[in-house]
């Protein structure tokens, strides 16, 4: 069984920010399903240690409007909520969240601070890739690697 990378999250009423912190990840594979299932896998290091995530998000996601960016140090996702509203937590399950899941205080905005969010949301979503072009099919072999959209590394 693989290890779990550190995951940071924050939200707005219409979207959720998820950052998977995993420097020098090799062959990252990410899949997002409309029902709210989020999966991630990658290997790190000379011994190819596997890191995995398998989340059931609190609610449904609009995959076509969601964005992803893979960097050298992390994978950053902007997940568009299917329905506008504030989630009580990131994951569907109740109870204590896993120890590798943390709040991203640099992006966090409380419901009562909604007017202040525009100063924090000044990043360019146009430079990010669509999940609709990015999801890995279940039939893909683990050794085939990730399908990257055209221009991802341009």
C-alpha positions in Angstrom: 0.0 0.0 0.0 1.2 3.5 -0.9 1.8 6.5 1.3 -0.4 9.6 1.4 1.0 13.0 0.3 0.1 16.1 2.3 -3.1 17.7 1.0 -4.2 21.3 1.6 -7.7 22.6 0.9 -9.8 25.8 1.0 -13.1 26.8 -0.4 -15.4 29.5 -1.7 -19.1 29.2 -2.2 -18.7 28.0 -5.8 -15.3 26.2 -5.8 -12.8 24.2 -3.8 -9.0 24.5 -3.9 -7.0 21.3 -3.5 -3.2 21.2 -3.4 -1.4 17.9 -3.4 2.1 18.7 -2.0 4.5 16.2 -3.5 7.8 17.6 -4.8 9.4 15.8 -7.8 6.4 13.5 -8.4 6.9 11.1 -11.3 4.0 10.1 -13.5 1.2 11.8 -11.6 -2.3 10.5 -12.4 -5.4 12.4 -11.3 -9.0 11.5 -11.8 -12.1 13.6 -10.9 -15.6 12.2 -11.2 -18.8 14.2 -11.1 -20.1 12.3 -8.0 -17.1 13.8 -6.1 -14.6 11.0 -6.3 -11.0 12.4 -6.4 -8.1 10.0 -7.0 -4.4 10.7 -7.3 -1.3 8.6 -7.6 2.4 9.2 -8.3 5.8 7.9 -7.4 8.8 9.7 -5.8 12.4 9.1 -5.3 15.0 6.6 -6.7 13.0 3.7 -5.1 9.8 4.9 -6.8 7.8 5.1 -3.5 4.1 5.2 -4.4 1.8 7.9 -3.1 -1.9 7.6 -3.4 -5.2 9.4 -2.6 -8.7 8.2 -2.9 -11.3 10.8 -1.6 -15.1 11.0 -1.6 -15.6 14.8 -1.7 -18.4 16.3 0.4 -20.6 16.9 -2.7 -20.7 16.7 -6.5 -18.3 18.5 -8.8 -18.6 20.1 -12.2 -15.7 18.3 -13.9 -15.9 20.3 -17.1 -15.5 23.6 -15.3 -12.7 22.3 -12.9 -9.0 23.1 -13.5 -5.7 21.5 -12.8 -2.1 22.5 -12.8 0.9 20.2 -12.3 4.0 21.8 -11.0 7.4 20.6 -9.9 6.4 20.8 -6.2 2.7 20.2 -6.2 -0.6 19.5 -8.1 -3.0 22.4 -7.7 -6.7 21.8 -8.5 -9.6 24.3 -8.6 -12.7 22.1 -8.4 -16.0 23.8 -9.4 -18.9 22.8 -7.1 -21.9 21.4 -8.9 -24.1 23.5 -6.6 -23.1 26.8 -5.0 -22.8 26.7 -1.2 -20.4 26.3 1.7 -19.3 22.7 2.5 -19.0 21.7 6.2 -15.8 19.8 5.4 -13.9 18.5 2.3 -14.7 14.8 2.7 -18.1 13.1 2.7 -17.3 10.9 5.7 -17.9 12.2 9.2 -15.4 12.0 12.0 -11.8 13.2 12.2 -10.1 13.9 8.8 -7.0 12.0 7.9 -3.7 13.5 9.4 -2.4 14.3 5.9 -5.4 16.6 5.1 -4.9 20.2 6.3 -6.6 23.6 5.8 -4.8 25.9 3.3 -4.8 29.0 5.4 -3.2 31.1 2.6 -6.4 30.6 0.5 -9.0 30.2 3.2 -11.9 32.7 3.4 -14.7 32.4 5.9 -18.4 32.7 4.8 -18.6 36.1 6.5 -15.5 37.4 4.7 -16.9 36.9 1.2 -16.4 40.5 0.2 -12.7 40.2 0.9 -12.2 37.1 -1.3 -11.5 39.0 -4.5 -8.1 40.1 -3.3 -7.2 36.5 -2.7 -8.5 35.1 -5.9 -6.3 37.0 -8.3 -4.7 33.9 -9.9 -5.0 33.1 -13.6 -7.3 30.1 -14.2 -6.8 30.5 -18.0 -3.3 29.1 -17.6 -4.6 25.9 -16.0 -5.8 22.7 -17.8 -9.4 21.4 -17.9 -10.1 18.2 -16.0 -12.4 17.2 -18.8 -9.2 16.8 -20.9 -7.1 15.4 -18.1 -8.9 12.5 -16.4 -7.2 9.2 -16.6 -9.4 6.3 -17.7 -9.7 3.2 -15.5 -8.5 1.1 -18.4 -5.1 2.9 -18.5 -2.2 0.8 -17.5 -0.1 2.0 -14.6 3.0 1.9 -16.8 1.5 4.0 -19.5 2.0 7.2 -17.5 -0.1 10.3 -17.5 -1.8 11.7 -20.5 -0.9 15.4 -20.5 -2.9 17.9 -22.5 -1.2 19.5 -25.4 0.9 22.6 -24.3 1.1 21.6 -20.7 4.8 22.1 -20.6 5.1 24.8 -23.2 
